[in-house]
């Protein structure tokens, strides 16, 4: 999965009712290991700069291990890496699109997934402290009817009415939190193929999101 965040700070602040803002540029092809805005709440709802990808100690001890960028919703309450973060370090990662690749034989075609109304949404995420830096992972869940032909997982896009509960420090019941992480309604989403130029994180411009035949 590649995240896309084609928006500006004021849009995120308005959409997620933030008290504190963060200065950053719009990004059209965000990728793992990059720093991105992440919404958290600890008395005050704010947006923080965090790096996408977390390396727990057991992973650092492995040679060539890549940072964890995703966490399966159905493993959150049993995996030691994620269990404590589920209870106390939840976050929302704002986005306007995301990208997955459909495999056709040896060819992989990138597809953009977004809301039909073009609005912002929030991925459910967890954050961690790692060598003095805050890092995050995006939670994945079962696919819906739109996404399943392309990939067997999809990011957990929170329903708007569940965002406050997901961020609330007053909610720590694992079963309830995991119940918020089901597949997003397919009827509210759309998907279309885009240029293979988006395969390279070095490319980052609005035209990458244009539909191709």
Number of C-alpha atoms within 10 A of each C-alpha: 18 18 25 23 21 20 18 14 16 12 12 22 18 10 15 20 12 17 11 12 16 16 12 13 12 17 18 25 24 24 20 20 17 13 18 23 23 26 26 23 18 11 8 10 19 19 26 17 18 22 23 26 24 26 19 15 10 9 14 13 10 9 7 8 11 13 16 18 20 19 21 18 23 17 13 21 19 11 12 10 18 21 15 18 17 22 19 17 20 24 26 26 25 25 24 18 24 21 23 22 18 17 13 9 6 5 9 14 15 22 25 21 20 21 18 12 9 11 13 18 23 23 24 27 29 26 25 23 14 15 8 7 11 17 25 30 26 25 21 23 20 20 21 19 13 17 22 13 11 20 16 11 17 22 26 24 26 22 17 11 9 12 19 14 14 26 23 17 15 10 14 17 11 15 11 12 20 17 10 19 24 20 20 22 14 15 11 11 16 17 20 15 19 20 16 14 13 21 18 10 14 11 14 18 13 12 13 18 21 11 13 11 6
